[in-house]
Amino acid sequence: MPRYAFKLRLKPGVAAEYDAAHRQVWPELLAKIKEAGISKYSIFRRGQDLFLFLHVEDFDHAWDQLAADPVNQRWQKEMARFFEPVPDQKPGERFAMMEEVFYLE
């Protein structure tokens, strides 16, 4: 199963609220994420920087499915207030994708 990772960046001072929201992710959103084929999804945080890691066969297809889903749209609207631009994200990129340079199974 392909692995993907990307970065997001929080606005200053919102980390505790962001973390709290992710302790209570809506069950219907979790179901939609799994329906899109995403598994082993983790979010790590250091200060304002987030590192997201997941397994999915087709990354773009999964995110297109989620982008069209009303439950995910509501969640993204609530989460949007937490984020600022990632400094090295390229124009036109959906996310600031990370390149895997090492993996040990």
C-alpha positions in Angstrom: 0.0 0.0 0.0 1.5 3.4 -1.0 2.4 5.7 1.9 2.0 9.5 1.7 3.1 12.3 3.9 2.5 16.1 3.8 2.9 19.2 5.9 0.5 21.7 7.3 1.1 24.7 9.5 -1.0 26.1 12.4 -1.5 29.7 13.1 0.3 30.8 16.4 -1.7 30.1 19.5 -4.2 27.5 18.2 -2.3 24.3 18.8 -4.2 23.3 22.0 -7.6 23.9 20.3 -6.5 22.0 17.2 -5.3 19.1 19.3 -8.6 19.0 21.3 -10.6 18.9 18.1 -8.6 15.9 16.9 -9.4 14.0 20.2 -13.1 14.2 19.1 -13.1 13.7 15.3 -16.7 13.0 14.2 -17.4 9.3 13.7 -19.1 10.0 10.4 -15.9 11.8 9.2 -13.8 8.8 10.2 -16.1 6.5 8.3 -15.8 8.8 5.2 -12.0 8.7 5.4 -12.0 4.9 5.5 -14.5 4.8 2.6 -12.1 6.9 0.6 -9.5 4.1 1.1 -7.3 5.9 3.6 -5.8 3.9 6.5 -3.0 4.2 9.1 -3.6 8.0 9.1 -1.5 9.9 11.7 -1.0 13.6 12.4 2.1 14.6 14.3 2.7 18.1 15.6 5.8 20.1 16.7 4.9 23.6 17.6 3.0 25.0 14.7 4.2 22.4 12.2 2.0 19.3 11.4 3.2 16.2 9.7 0.5 14.0 8.3 1.1 10.4 7.2 -1.3 7.9 5.7 -1.7 4.8 3.5 -3.9 5.0 0.4 -3.8 3.4 -3.1 -4.7 6.6 -5.0 -4.0 9.8 -3.0 -5.7 12.2 -5.5 -8.8 10.1 -5.9 -9.2 9.7 -2.1 -8.9 13.5 -1.6 -11.2 14.2 -4.5 -13.8 12.0 -2.9 -13.4 13.7 0.5 -13.5 17.2 -1.1 -16.9 16.3 -2.5 -18.3 14.9 0.7 -20.6 17.2 2.8 -19.3 15.8 6.1 -15.7 16.5 5.2 -16.7 19.9 3.8 -18.1 20.9 7.2 -15.0 19.6 9.0 -12.7 21.4 6.7 -14.6 24.6 7.2 -14.2 24.3 10.9 -10.5 23.4 10.6 -9.6 26.2 8.1 -9.4 28.8 10.9 -6.4 27.0 12.4 -4.1 27.0 9.3 -1.6 29.4 7.8 0.3 28.8 4.5 3.1 26.3 4.5 6.2 28.3 3.7 7.6 25.9 1.0 4.3 24.8 -0.6 4.4 25.2 -4.3 1.7 27.0 -6.3 -1.0 24.6 -7.4 0.0 21.9 -4.9 -3.0 20.6 -2.9 -0.7 19.9 0.0 3.0 20.4 0.8 3.9 16.8 0.0 6.9 15.1 1.6 9.3 12.8 -0.3 10.0 9.5 1.3 13.8 9.0 1.5 13.9 6.0 3.8 11.6 3.2 5.0 12.2 0.2 7.2 9.5 -2.4 7.5 
